[in-house]
Each structure stands twice: as C-alpha cells, then as structure tokens.
Amino acid sequence: MGVVSPPAGDVDYARYGIGYAGHRRADPRIAARILEALGTASTVLNVGAGAGSYEPDDRAVVSVEPSEAMIAQRPTTPRRVVRAVAGSLPLPDRAVDASMATVTVHQWPDPLAGLREMRRVTAGPVVVLTFDPDCLDRLWLAEYAPDVYRAEVARYPTVDALVAALGGDAVVDPVPVPFDCTDGFTEAFYGRPEAFCDPGVRRSQSAWSFVDPVVEAGYAADLRRDLDSGRWDERYGHLRTEATFDGALRLVVSR
Ligand SMILES: C[S@@+](CC[C@H](N)C(=O)[O-])C[C@H]1O[C@@H](n2cnc3c(N)ncnc32)[C@H](O)[C@@H]1O
C-alpha cells in the first residue's frame, strides 16, 4: 500500500482537486501577460504548477508540484515534474532563466520563504500571479459569501510583503479579468453569477474548502434567491456587460 503524505499546502487536493483542470483552464489573455513577463528566458521553473496552466509551450519548463492528484491532471507531455515544495526547491542558485508561480503562493505554509527560494534559483525574472488581499472586497461575492472572503483575506500575503521577499524592486501590475475568463477563480465570474450555483465551480475554488458545508449551501441558496427575484441584477447587473473587471488580480515581476 502506498504512503499517503499530508498536503504540502493549506488545501487537500486529493479531496478538493477533483475536476480542477476542467474548471481552471489557463486564460489566453492572462497567459499572454505571463509570457511577456518571462521575456526571452529559455528555461522556466513553474512552482506550484498544479495541472500545468500557463506553462509556455515554447520554452524548456521544469514544474514543481507537491500534489499527486494535481500532477495526474496534467496533459501528457514530456515536461518534467518534480514533486517538491516551494520552501525548499531542489535546484542550485540561478539554475533557471525565469520562474513563475500562478495562483499558488497563498497556499504555501511560508509564502515569503518560497518566494525567496524562487529568487535564489532564478537568474532572470520571477513572475507571480496572485491576488491583493486588500482588494478582494471589490467582488460582490464578499457580501454573499463572507466566510469565503475572510478565508481569502487571511491566506494571501500582502503585496508589500511579497515584493520585499523578492528583493524589494518588483513591479506590480493589475491584471483586468476578462468577462469570459476561462480560469475559474472567483473573480472570473464577476458578471456570470449563476456559475456560483454550480458546486463543481465552487469546488475548484479552494477558499470554499474552508467554509462549513451547511454555510456554503446557505450562501448558494441566498444567491439563487436573489438571481431569481432580480435583486442581484438590480444591484450588480451592470457587471453583465462590462468587458473586464478591475479586481484584486496582480502580476508581480521581479527582475
Ligand atoms: C490553485 S492551484 C494553482 C495551480 C496552477 N499554478 C494554476 O495556475 O492553475 C495551487 C497549487 O499549489 C500547490 N501547492 C500547495 N502548497 C505548495 C507548496 N508548499 N509548494 C509548492 N506548491 C504548493 C498545490 O498543490 C496546487 O497544485
């Protein structure tokens, strides 16, 4: 019998990762921003790589991912996946040209230590896609699902802490979320609220795993009721026609 190791981050993907790759497909517009930030790097390290979203096809990529359940959802490509954690990267100093970490740092036991490790092993840009905890209240979901919001705020490192861990000179840019964003994180559905009534969508957003299932069902029912009555649309219906959402998504690049 195989040994079952505890999750390396704050989410048990063996339990909550089922169907992740189907709901969380790399969005091409966000991917273009990441690719641009990676510059001319020919070797790229992807930390907390999950099912492989946002990995460029035209470079040599090494992925670091601790969860077997997530590795199992990767497309079958010859890319190397190393089972390791951000806090102790099995690479020498300046081993890769560039590195990336997308929507993962908030799950690491010590995000700042992991970022310092990324900086250590990378000669060029370190590219981090994350959410600014101070802006998470821009999404109406904070009101409908306050426990989800509270869990998220507590998990994400502040942008200042993140920049400091990367050496102090990182550039932080907002990333507008496209209306039809294919990567189903919570902000992706700013103008498509019905999505949150789908348990599969919620399951692929790890913050829900911190919420009591009875409370979660209540949040979904409240939203359903307001959608049916037109109350959600009275208050937020303008979002259904907004091409992008200026929320908390940030691209942090340390060169
Ligand atoms: C929300 S998923 C993001 C996956 C992928 N980067 C993406 O953009 O879809 C977060 C990933 O971080 C991984 N993770 C959790 N703790 C980690 C750690 N300490 N070091 C590296 N990766 C970790 C999880 O296993 C999971 O695959």
The ligand as an ORCA input file, in Angstrom:
! r2SCAN-3c Opt
* xyz 0 1
  C      -4.768     26.816     -7.059
  S      -3.553     25.644     -7.543
  C      -2.752     26.540     -8.872
  C      -2.120     25.614     -9.850
  C      -1.569     26.283    -11.103
  N      -0.406     27.090    -10.799
  C      -2.631     27.085    -11.798
  O      -2.407     28.279    -12.090
  O      -3.679     26.519    -12.118
  C      -2.343     25.749     -6.256
  C      -1.256     24.709     -6.362
  O      -0.244     24.995     -5.385
  C       0.251     23.741     -4.926
  N       0.941     23.905     -3.624
  C       0.376     23.897     -2.397
  N       1.327     24.030     -1.458
  C       2.518     24.132     -2.103
  C       3.870     24.280     -1.669
  N       4.191     24.355     -0.360
  N       4.838     24.347     -2.613
  C       4.518     24.277     -3.926
  N       3.251     24.130     -4.387
  C       2.269     24.062     -3.496
  C      -0.997     22.883     -4.838
  O      -0.692     21.511     -4.755
  C      -1.727     23.293     -6.109
  O      -1.393     22.485     -7.196
*
